[in-house]
Amino acid sequence: MSEAKNDKAKKVNIQIQMDEAIAQGAYVNLAMVNHSETEFTIDFIYVQPQQPKAKVRSRIISSPKHTKRLLQALQDNIDKYEKEHGTIEVKGPLPHENILH
């Protein structure tokens, strides 16, 4: 193996910092996804029942590769969750279907 390949194989330990406000999290019950050739934008939204307005709580903009990795990580975690707790049912109306028009 060449020097360059050895350098790529080395793992980097990343220390992740999180502000207290971010650590509290934000409840969302709707996500809207849009994309362009170079990025995906995911808006995380909270829809209150029977309310005509919904608020975007967070927007994430990511590259296609990172978005696909996120999708794979979510699917892996859903599989693990369902193995432990049973199938997640997604019956019924979507949160945005309850918005008054």
C-alpha positions as CSV (number, residue, x, y, z in Angstrom):
1,M,0.0,0.0,0.0
2,S,1.3,3.4,-0.9
3,E,1.8,6.3,1.6
4,A,-1.3,8.1,0.2
5,K,-3.5,5.1,0.6
6,N,-2.3,4.6,4.2
7,D,-3.1,8.3,5.0
8,K,-6.7,7.8,3.7
9,A,-7.2,4.7,5.8
10,K,-6.4,6.5,9.1
11,K,-9.4,7.3,11.2
12,V,-10.0,10.7,12.6
13,N,-11.6,11.1,16.0
14,I,-14.1,14.0,15.8
15,Q,-15.2,15.7,19.0
16,I,-18.8,16.8,18.5
17,Q,-20.0,19.9,20.4
18,M,-23.7,20.6,21.0
19,D,-25.2,23.8,22.3
20,E,-27.7,23.3,25.1
21,A,-30.6,24.8,23.1
22,I,-29.8,22.3,20.2
23,A,-29.6,19.4,22.7
24,Q,-33.2,20.1,23.8
25,G,-34.4,19.2,20.4
26,A,-37.5,20.3,18.6
27,Y,-40.6,18.2,18.0
28,V,-41.7,18.0,14.4
29,N,-44.4,16.0,12.7
30,L,-43.8,16.8,9.0
31,A,-40.8,17.1,6.7
32,M,-40.7,18.6,3.3
33,V,-37.8,17.6,1.0
34,N,-36.6,19.5,-2.1
35,H,-33.5,19.0,-4.2
36,S,-31.4,20.5,-6.9
37,E,-28.6,18.9,-8.9
38,T,-26.1,19.7,-6.1
39,E,-28.0,19.6,-2.8
40,F,-31.1,18.4,-0.8
41,T,-33.0,20.7,1.5
42,I,-35.1,19.2,4.3
43,D,-37.5,21.4,6.2
44,F,-38.6,20.0,9.5
45,I,-42.0,21.4,10.4
46,Y,-44.4,21.3,13.4
47,V,-48.1,21.3,12.4
48,Q,-50.6,21.9,15.2
49,P,-53.9,20.1,14.8
50,Q,-56.7,22.3,13.3
51,Q,-54.3,25.3,12.8
52,P,-54.0,27.1,9.5
53,K,-50.3,27.8,9.9
54,A,-47.3,25.5,10.4
55,K,-43.8,26.6,11.5
56,V,-40.5,25.4,10.1
57,R,-38.4,24.4,13.2
58,S,-35.2,23.6,11.3
59,R,-33.8,23.5,7.8
60,I,-31.0,21.1,6.8
61,I,-29.1,21.5,3.5
62,S,-26.9,18.6,2.5
63,S,-25.1,17.1,-0.4
64,P,-26.7,14.2,-2.3
65,K,-24.1,11.8,-0.8
66,H,-24.7,12.8,2.8
67,T,-28.4,12.8,2.2
68,K,-28.3,9.2,1.0
69,R,-26.1,8.3,4.0
70,L,-28.7,9.9,6.2
71,L,-31.4,7.8,4.5
72,Q,-29.4,4.6,5.0
73,A,-28.8,5.5,8.7
74,L,-32.5,6.2,9.3
75,Q,-33.5,2.9,7.6
76,D,-30.9,1.0,9.7
77,N,-32.3,2.6,12.9
78,I,-36.0,1.9,11.8
79,D,-35.1,-1.7,11.2
80,K,-33.4,-2.0,14.7
81,Y,-36.4,-0.2,16.4
82,E,-39.0,-2.5,14.7
83,K,-37.0,-5.6,15.6
84,E,-37.1,-4.6,19.2
85,H,-40.5,-2.9,19.5
86,G,-42.6,-4.2,16.5
87,T,-43.7,-2.6,13.3
88,I,-44.3,1.1,13.2
89,E,-47.8,1.7,11.7
90,V,-48.2,4.7,9.4
91,K,-52.0,4.5,9.0
92,G,-54.2,7.5,9.1
93,P,-54.0,11.0,7.7
94,L,-50.7,12.9,7.4
95,P,-50.3,15.9,9.8
96,H,-50.6,18.4,7.0
97,E,-54.0,16.9,5.9
98,N,-55.5,18.3,9.1
99,I,-54.6,21.9,8.2
100,L,-57.7,24.0,7.6
101,H,-57.8,25.5,4.1
